Amino acid sequence: MTPTVMVLSKDTSGLTTLIHPTAVIHPSATIHPSVKIGPYAVIGENVTIGADTVVHAGVVIDGLTEIGVGNQIFPHAVIGMAPQDLKYKGGESAVKIGDYNQIRECVTINRATEAGEVTEVGSNNLLMAYVHVAHNCTIEDNVIIANSVALAGHVYIESKAVIGGVLGVHQFVHVGRMAMLGGMSRIERDVPPFMLVEGNPSKVRTLNLVGLQRAGLSADELSLLKKAFRILYRSDLNLTSALEQLSLFPENPHLQHLQNFLSLSTGGDKRRGLIPGK
């Protein structure tokens, strides 16, 4: 059986470079000697790949793309290609990917639309097979995105969110920290932090208690967020009145983040408004 990678050469520092002979790598690409590159992978001129990253068979990485350390990029992922955006005129836009991500089979991550703009993926994320990350998206850290999720342009996903499989997220939507999106949902407005959203049309169903417990929130923090949920989604208060009630709660960084998110989502600037709770 042919190995996925093989020893090709050693650089002047003595580090072993593991590159399959069928891989096509532009001589101007910047690749750390510890990177492993599998059969038939294609690496473009302006690509930078950090230490201990593994690029599996058939992967294509092009454009102005920077990839950090310890990433696993599985077969047939395509990163850094031109955006699927009719406004794109060939400007020098980029993709930036952090460290220790798992980018599974056939994931696509497009570069941004305008020159100087970036599509960005943070660190310690899991993007399962067939995920599409469109131009100008931002994914923070420790995010899980299940199979066949499509993120439209300018989507922003905060840390520790979990995105269920086979769903679409509308352009400019923001998904809050530690939110959970149920599979096969239609996400066309902002998803508040810490909430579980599901359905078509989607609604806030409950607090994402399992996710919050796994994230290590204390009993007092969970109790505070439960009270906030009841005020926001189980009372007859409008959003302005609900936020006034939340301002009377004890100071807490999670609650403050929730309040800020809700205020920004209703403040314009291309924000989509909030997914309803009833």
N, C-alpha and C positions, 0 to 999 in steps of 0.2 A: 504494500500500500504506500503510495507516495505521501511523504510528510507534508503538513500544511506549510511549514517554513523550513528553511535549510540554511546552513552556514554558507555565506557567500564570501565574506572577507573580514579582516580586522582593520580598525583605524589606527592612527598613530599612538593613541592612548592605550591600545591593547584590548579595548572593548570589542566584543563580538557583535557583528551586524548580522541579523537573521532576516534575509530577504530571499524569497523564492525567485528563481531565475526567470520565470515568466512574468513577474511584476514589471510594470512600465512606470519608471520614476524619473521625473524631469531632473536634470542635473543641478538645477538651481533650488530645488526643494530643500528645506532644512529639516533633517530627520535625525533625532538622537540615535547614537549607535546601538542603544538597547532596544529600539523599536523592532517588532517582528511584523513582517509583511508577507501575506500569503499569495497563492497563485493568482495571476491575472488581475491583481489589483492595479489601479491606475492612480498615480499621485501627480498633481499638477505643479506648475512652476512656483507659485506663490504660497505653497502650503508649508506650515511649520507643525511638526509633531514632536511632543515631549517624551521624556523617558518612560520606558516600560509599557508603552501603549502597544496593543496588538491590533493589527489591521488584517482581517481575515480575507478569504478568497473572494475575488470579484468586487471588492469595494472600490468606489470611485470618489476621490477627494480632489476638488479643484477650487479655483478662485482664490481670493485672499482669505485663507482659512488657517486659523490657529487652534491647535488641539493640545491640551495639557498632558499631564502625566497619568499613567496607570489606567487609561481608557481601554475598553474592549469594544471594537467595532466589528460587528458580525457580517457574514457574507451578504454581498449585494446592497449594502447601505450606500447611499449617494449623498455626499455632503459638499456644500459650497457651490452648487450649480446656480445658474441664473434664476432669479425669481420668476414665478408664474404670474407675472403682473404686467399688464399692458403699458403701464407707466414707465417700466424699466427701459432706460436708454443706453445701457452699457457702462454706467458709472462704476467707479472702483468702490464697491461696497464689500462687506465682509461677513464671515461667520467666526465666532469665537466660542470655543468649547473648553470648559474647565477640566477638572481632574476626576478620575475614578468613576466615570460614567460607563454604563452598559447601553450600547446602541445596537439594538438587535437587528435581525434580518430585514432587509428591504426598507429600512427607515430612510426618509428623505428630509434633509435640512437645507433649505434654500438660503442663499445670501440675501441681504437687504436690497431695497429698491434704489435708493438714492446714494450717490457718492458720499463716503464718510459714515454711512449708517451701518449698523451691525445687527445681525441675528445672533442671539446669545443664549447659550446653554451653560448653566453653572456646573456644580460638582455633585457627585454621588447620586446622580439621577439614573432611573431605569426607563428607557424608551423601548417598549416591546415591539414586536414585528409589525411592519407596515404603518408605523406612525409617520404622519407628515407634519413637519414644522415649517410653516410658510415664512415668507420674508418679514423681517423686523419683529419676529416674536422674541420674547424673553422668557426663559424658564430659569427660575432660581435654583435652589439646592434641595436635594433629598426629595425630589418629586418622582412619583410613579405614574407612568402613562401606559395604559394597557393597549392591547392589539387594535390596529386599524382605527386609531383616533386621528382626526384631521383638524389641525389648528390653522385657521385662516390668518391672514396678515395682521401684524401688530397685536396679537394675543399676548397677554402677560400672565404668567402663572407663578404665584408666590410659593415659598418653600413649604415642603412637606404636604403639598396637595396630592390627592390621589384621584386619577382620572380613569373611570371605568371604560371598558372597551366599546368599539364600534359606535362612537359618537362624534358629532361635529361641534366645533366652537366657532362662533361668528367672529368676524374681524373686530378688533379693538376691545374685545371682552377681557375683563380682568377676573382672574380666579384667585380668591383669597387664601391666605395661609391656613394649612391644615384642613381645607375643605375637601369634601368627598363628592365626586360626580358619579351618579349611577350609570351603568352601561346602557348604551343605545338611547341616551337622552339627547335633547336638542338644546344646546346652550347658546342663547342669543342675547343674554344680558349678564351683567356682572354677578358673580357668585360671592357672597360675603364670606369672610374668614370663619372657620370652625363649623360651618354648616354642611349638612348633607342635602344635596340637590338631586332630583331625579324626575324623569318623565318627559312627555312631549304633548303639550307645552310643559317645560320644567318648572318646578316649584321647590321652595325650601321646605323639606319634609320634617326635619328635626335637627338637633345638634349632632355633630359627628362625634359621638361619645367614645366609640371604640378607637377612632384615630387620636382623639385627645388623650385618652388613657395610655395608648401606646407611646405617645410623645412625651409622657412623663409629667403631665400637669397634676398638680396637687389636688386634694379633695376640696380645699377652699377655692382654688381657681375654677374647678369644674362647677362648684355650686354657684359661683358668681356668674359664669357664662350661662348656666341654666336659667338663672333669674333674668339675665339680659335677653335670652331667647324668648322667654314668656312675655316680656314687655314688647319686644319687637314683633312677634308673630302670633301671640295668643291673646293679646289685648286689643281693644278698639282704638288705640292711639294711632294717630298718623306718625310718619317718620320724624317730623320735627319735634313733636311732643315726646316721642319715645326717646329720642336722643337727649332731650332735656332731662328725662328721668334717669337715663344712664349716667349723666354728668354728676348726679348726686351719689353714685356708688363710690366705694373706696377706690383709691388709685390702684391700677393694675395694668401692666404693660399689654397683656392680651386684650383686655377690655378697651384700652386706649387705641390699640391697633384696629379693633373692630369699629369703634366710633369714627376714626379717621377714614377708614375705607368707605363706610356708609356715606359720610359727608362728601367725599370726593366723587363717588359714583353717581351722585345726583347733582354734581356741580358743572356739568358740561365738559368742554375740552375733549370732544370726541368720545367721552365715556358713554356707555350704552344704557345707563340706568340699571336698576336692580331687578334681579329675578324675584317675582312675588312670593309671598309665603302663604297665600290663601287662594 
